[in-house]
Amino acid sequence: MKVILLKELQGRGGEGDVIDVARGFAVNYLLPQGIAVEATKGELKQLEQRRKNIEKRELARTTDAATLKEALDGKSINIFTRVGEEGQLFGSVTTKMIADAILEQVGVTIDRKRIELGKGIKTVGKHDAMVDIYRDIKADVTVNVYPEGTELEIVEEPAEAEAEAEEAPEAVAEATEEAAE
């Protein structure tokens, strides 16, 4: 059965895409949830009229997704959890825990369903995770798992330290000039 998507359907397509799905999936899920409409001649004609608006929204979404990718890509997220003998966790690190840590440490809200782990995180150390942001835009994140109560030494990155060192004399010079006036 051919349907026109009204919203993004992860793994299938985005708004305005005409896709072929099983009849039961369309009738029981897509149509009642308002995710798609049946691709009739009238609906296809309306789709052509709305195409420019859809393209504008799609451009905005991809731009937002690219910005989000820049904010997340290559970031290290620290998670502290209870650990037993030999670095084994009590339970595992969940996608919800990772999403909460991303919100707290990076300031970006991510749906936990968009976080993909290759396998469950059940040990202390570095683990890779991927955040599926929008369609084929994905960000790689490193998840560092530490035992509860671990104190991390905050190491300032050299590039940031140099930038701050360069800004300091300029700020002092500006303050001096203002005071002289």
N, C-alpha and C positions, 0 to 999 in steps of 0.2 A: 504494500500500500504506500503510495507517495503522499508525503506530508510536507508542509512548509513550517520550518522552525520559527517560533516567535521569540525564543530565548536560546542561549547557548545550551547545548546538550553535550556534556563532556565526552569526548571521544567520537562524536558523530558529526558535529558541525555547529555553526553559529546562527545568529538571527538572519532570516531571509534565505537560508539554504534549503533547497528542495532535496529531501533524502527519501530513500526507500526503506521502510521498516516492516516488520511483521505486523499483520493486521491486529492481532491481540495486544501487542505492545502499544500500538497507536490508540485503539479503542479503549483499552483499560487504563492506560497511564498518560500518554502524551496529550490526548484531547481533553480529558477531564481536568488535568493539572494546568491547562492553559499553556503548555510548552509548545504545542504545534496545532495547526489546523489542516484539514484535509486539502490536498492540492487539486482543487477543482479549477475549471476554466476561469471562473469569476475571481477566485482567490489569486490565481496566477497573474491575472490582469491587474488586480490591486497591488500585487507585489511589485510589478514593474513600475507602477506609479510611486510607490514608496521607496524604491531602490536608492535614490539620492540621500534620503534621510537615514536609511539603514547604513549606507557607506560612511556618512558623517559620524554616526554613533560607533561604527566599527573602527574608524580612525581614532576616535577618542579613546576607545577601550584599548587598542593596541599601544597607543602613546602612554596611557596610564600603566599598562602592563610592562612596558619597556622601562619606565621610571621605577616601578616596583622591583623589577629585575636588577637594576643598577643598585638599588638600596640593599638588596638581599644577597646578590651573587658574591660568593667568596667569603661571606661573613662566618664568624665562629660564634656559636651559641653555647653557653655554659649551663649545664644542668647538674644540680646537686641532689643526690638521692641516697637512700640507705643501701649500704653495701655489706655483704657477708664475707666469708672467707675467700681468699684468692681472687678478689675483684669481681665476684659474682653479685649481681644485683638481687634484691628482694623484689621479684616481679620483673618488670621491664620498663624502659622509657617509651611512653606512648606518643602518638602524634599530637594529642591534646597537650601534653607536657611541653612538646617542642613548640607548638603554636603559642602557648602562654609565654614561653621563654623568649620567642621572637618578639612578641608584643612588648614585653618588659625591657628587653635589651636593645632592640632596634627601633621600637615604636611603630611597628607595622602590624596590622591585623591580618592574619591569614586563616582561612578556613582549614581546620584540621584534616578534612577530606582531601585537600590538595597537596598534602605532604606525603611523599612516597619514600618509604624505607626499603632498601634491598632485602633486608632481613631484620628480625626483631633485635633491638638493642638490649642486651642482657649482661654486658660487661662494662667495666670502667675503661675509659680511653676515648680516642677519636673515632667518630663514625660519620659516614657521608649520608646526607639526605638530599632529596630533590623536591623543590616546590614547583608544582605545576600551576603557573600563574594564569595563563590564558592561551588556549589553543596550543600552539607549538612553542610558546615562550615559557622557558623553565629557568629556575635559578638553583645553583648548587650551594648548599649550606653545610658547614662542618659542625657536628654536634659533639661537644666535649663533655663527657660524663665524669663527674667527680664524686667522691664519697661526701656525705653530709659533714659539715663542720670544717671542710677544707678551706683554708685561707689562700686566696689567689693573690700573687704579687702582681700589681698592675704595672705593666711595662708600657711606657709611652713609645709610640712608633717614632723612629728617627725623623721622618719627613714632617710629622706634626710638630716635633720638638723644635726643628729648625724654623718652621713657619712661625711658631710662637716667639722664638728668639728674635726673628727679624721684625715682627710686629711690635715688640716691646720698645725698642729705641724710637720708633716712629711715634708711638703713643706718648712717650715721654717728651719728645720734641714738640708735638702738638700741644700738650698740656702746658709746657713752658711758654710757648708762643701766646696761648690764651691768657696765661697769668700776666705776661708782660703787657698785654693790651689793657 
